[in-house]
Amino acid sequence: MAFLNQKISVKIFWVLFCLTLITMIGMQITGRPLKTDAAPSGIVTFELIGTLEGAQAIINSWQNGKIIYAGINMGLDFLFLSLYSITIALACLLISKRLPDNWNFYKNFGLYLAVAVIIAGLLDIFENIALINMLLGSENESLPLLAKWCAIPKFLIVIVAIFYVISGLFPSLKRTRWV
């Protein structure tokens, strides 16, 4: 991030943050019809189900037009994963840069988290490919497991990174003002 001016980086962050929120809203709207008895948390249930039988039960609960919403939601998720991974990684870098110099461990942790969030985005790609293949009728038993074992670390990394960003705001707010 040394090649970018701090003010420009912050402006880029806010643009990406707004685009991420807009995409998230779109995913919430297209995800509502996907909440069924078989998938109480909608697409997240599908991501974490882990078995072919469970995945097929979810897909069956999405018949009568709901499957179209699943396809739209998966398409939006490709945009979303690009946005959230870059946005959160940039936030980790910005927080890391603003922390006091005596917080070396926390500053370095932010740098590693920025890389980890990009990896989470890559995991999300593999997860989406597995889910799309199931939506298209694949009966490969490894696909639900692949989706699940890509989703779990993805969610954990993103949660840790968001916690880092939020908790990192407090010391950095004392030190400098956000643009």
C-alpha positions as CSV (number, residue, x, y, z in Angstrom):
1,M,0.0,0.0,0.0
2,A,3.1,2.2,0.0
3,F,2.3,3.1,-3.6
4,L,-1.0,4.6,-2.6
5,N,-1.5,7.8,-0.8
6,Q,-3.3,7.3,2.6
7,K,-6.2,9.6,1.6
8,I,-6.7,7.9,-1.7
9,S,-6.6,4.5,0.0
10,V,-9.3,5.6,2.4
11,K,-11.5,7.0,-0.4
12,I,-11.1,3.7,-2.3
13,F,-12.1,1.9,0.9
14,W,-15.3,3.9,1.2
15,V,-16.2,3.3,-2.4
16,L,-15.6,-0.4,-2.1
17,F,-17.5,-0.5,1.2
18,C,-20.6,1.1,-0.3
19,L,-20.5,-1.3,-3.3
20,T,-20.1,-4.2,-0.9
21,L,-23.1,-3.1,1.1
22,I,-25.2,-2.6,-2.1
23,T,-24.3,-6.1,-3.3
24,M,-25.0,-7.5,0.2
25,I,-28.5,-5.9,0.0
26,G,-29.1,-7.5,-3.4
27,M,-28.0,-10.9,-2.0
28,Q,-30.4,-10.5,1.0
29,I,-33.3,-9.7,-1.4
30,T,-32.6,-12.6,-3.7
31,G,-31.8,-14.9,-0.7
32,R,-35.2,-14.4,1.0
33,P,-37.1,-17.0,-1.1
34,L,-34.3,-19.5,-0.4
35,K,-35.2,-19.8,3.3
36,T,-37.2,-23.0,3.5
37,D,-37.7,-25.8,6.0
38,A,-34.8,-27.6,4.4
39,A,-32.7,-24.4,4.3
40,P,-33.6,-22.3,7.3
41,S,-30.7,-20.0,6.7
42,G,-31.1,-20.0,2.9
43,I,-27.9,-20.2,0.9
44,V,-25.7,-20.4,4.0
45,T,-27.4,-23.7,4.9
46,F,-26.6,-24.9,1.4
47,E,-23.0,-23.8,1.8
48,L,-22.6,-25.7,5.0
49,I,-24.8,-28.8,4.6
50,G,-21.9,-31.1,3.7
51,T,-23.9,-34.0,2.3
52,L,-25.3,-34.8,-1.1
53,E,-28.6,-35.9,0.4
54,G,-28.9,-32.6,2.4
55,A,-27.9,-30.6,-0.7
56,Q,-30.5,-32.3,-2.8
57,A,-33.2,-31.8,-0.2
58,I,-32.4,-28.1,-0.2
59,I,-32.4,-27.9,-4.0
60,N,-35.8,-29.8,-4.0
61,S,-37.1,-27.2,-1.6
62,W,-36.2,-24.5,-4.1
63,Q,-38.4,-25.7,-6.9
64,N,-41.3,-23.8,-8.3
65,G,-39.2,-20.8,-9.4
66,K,-37.1,-20.4,-6.3
67,I,-34.1,-22.1,-8.0
68,I,-33.9,-19.0,-10.2
69,Y,-33.2,-16.9,-7.1
70,A,-30.5,-19.4,-6.1
71,G,-28.8,-18.8,-9.5
72,I,-29.1,-15.0,-9.2
73,N,-27.8,-15.2,-5.6
74,M,-24.8,-17.3,-6.7
75,G,-24.1,-14.8,-9.5
76,L,-24.2,-11.9,-7.1
77,D,-21.9,-13.8,-4.7
78,F,-19.1,-13.8,-7.3
79,L,-19.3,-10.0,-7.3
80,F,-19.7,-9.9,-3.6
81,L,-16.7,-12.1,-2.9
82,S,-14.5,-9.8,-5.0
83,L,-15.8,-6.8,-3.2
84,Y,-15.8,-8.0,0.4
85,S,-12.3,-9.6,0.1
86,I,-10.7,-6.5,-1.3
87,T,-12.7,-4.2,1.1
88,I,-11.8,-6.1,4.2
89,A,-8.2,-6.6,3.2
90,L,-7.8,-2.9,2.6
91,A,-9.5,-2.1,5.9
92,C,-7.0,-4.4,7.6
93,L,-4.1,-2.6,5.9
94,L,-5.5,0.8,6.8
95,I,-6.0,-0.2,10.5
96,S,-2.6,-1.8,10.6
97,K,-1.0,1.4,9.3
98,R,-2.8,3.6,11.8
99,L,-2.0,1.6,14.9
100,P,0.6,3.0,17.3
101,D,4.2,1.8,16.7
102,N,4.4,-0.1,19.9
103,W,1.5,-2.4,18.7
104,N,3.9,-4.4,16.4
105,F,2.1,-7.8,16.8
106,Y,-1.3,-6.3,16.1
107,K,0.1,-4.3,13.2
108,N,1.7,-7.4,11.7
109,F,-1.4,-9.5,12.4
110,G,-3.4,-7.0,10.2
111,L,-1.0,-7.6,7.3
112,Y,-1.4,-11.4,7.6
113,L,-5.2,-11.0,7.9
114,A,-5.3,-8.9,4.7
115,V,-3.7,-11.8,2.8
116,A,-5.9,-14.3,4.6
117,V,-9.1,-12.4,3.5
118,I,-7.9,-12.6,-0.1
119,I,-7.5,-16.4,0.4
120,A,-11.0,-16.5,1.9
121,G,-12.2,-14.9,-1.4
122,L,-10.5,-17.6,-3.3
123,L,-12.1,-20.3,-1.1
124,D,-15.4,-18.6,-1.8
125,I,-14.8,-19.1,-5.5
126,F,-14.2,-22.9,-5.1
127,E,-17.3,-23.0,-2.8
128,N,-19.5,-21.3,-5.4
129,I,-18.3,-23.6,-8.2
130,A,-19.2,-26.6,-6.1
131,L,-22.6,-25.1,-5.3
132,I,-23.3,-24.2,-8.9
133,N,-22.5,-27.7,-10.1
134,M,-25.0,-29.1,-7.5
135,L,-27.6,-26.6,-8.7
136,L,-27.0,-27.8,-12.2
137,G,-27.7,-31.4,-11.2
138,S,-24.3,-32.9,-10.3
139,E,-24.6,-35.8,-8.0
140,N,-20.9,-35.8,-7.1
141,E,-20.8,-36.5,-3.3
142,S,-17.6,-34.5,-2.9
143,L,-19.1,-31.2,-4.0
144,P,-21.1,-30.6,-0.7
145,L,-18.0,-31.4,1.3
146,L,-15.9,-29.1,-0.8
147,A,-18.4,-26.3,-0.4
148,K,-18.5,-26.9,3.4
149,W,-14.8,-27.1,3.9
150,C,-14.3,-23.9,1.8
151,A,-17.1,-22.1,3.6
152,I,-16.0,-22.8,7.2
153,P,-12.4,-21.3,7.0
154,K,-13.8,-18.5,4.8
155,F,-16.4,-17.5,7.4
156,L,-13.8,-17.8,10.2
157,I,-11.2,-15.6,8.4
158,V,-13.8,-13.0,7.6
159,I,-15.1,-12.9,11.1
160,V,-11.6,-12.5,12.6
161,A,-10.7,-9.8,10.1
162,I,-13.9,-7.9,10.8
163,F,-13.3,-8.1,14.5
164,Y,-9.7,-6.9,13.9
165,V,-10.9,-3.9,11.9
166,I,-13.6,-3.0,14.5
167,S,-11.3,-3.4,17.4
168,G,-8.5,-1.6,15.6
169,L,-10.6,1.4,15.1
170,F,-10.5,2.4,18.8
171,P,-6.7,2.9,19.2
172,S,-6.4,4.4,15.7
173,L,-9.2,6.9,16.4
174,K,-7.2,8.3,19.3
175,R,-4.1,8.7,17.2
176,T,-5.5,10.1,13.9
177,R,-8.6,11.3,12.3
178,W,-10.3,9.3,9.5
179,V,-10.7,11.2,6.2
